[in-house]
Amino acid sequence: MLVTHQFHPLFGRQLRCVGKRSNLQGDRLLLQTDDGAIWPLPPQWTDLVSIDPEVVVSNGRALLLVSNLMDLASMVEHLCCRLATRPRAECKDNYAAHVKGIMPLGDLE
């Protein structure tokens, strides 16, 4: 398999696929380098899946894909809603929402 993700250290290398696994982040192909090291890569980072049209149109200059930004916005909205419904008594002293002010002691002379 050819590694097609431009920012991956193995970009452009042809590697042997020795297996596949799935975890919370999704499917991973297990690619083996010449020295025997196994690299788990998403299929989207190989020639197994066609290149994302956003990457082609941006000519590799896009820092983030629109789909990634949409996922991030959903996650932030979900986290904000969870924090807004949390009872105030549940907050601890080290939470950013409950910071105690530190007052200067004045001159120590």
PyMOL commands that set and color helices and strands:
alter all, ss='L'
color gray80, all
select helices_A, chain A and resi 43-45+53-57+66-84+88-90
alter helices_A, ss='H'
color red, helices_A
select strands_A, chain A and resi 16-23+26-32+38-41
alter strands_A, ss='S'
color yellow, strands_A
deselect
rebuild
show_as cartoon
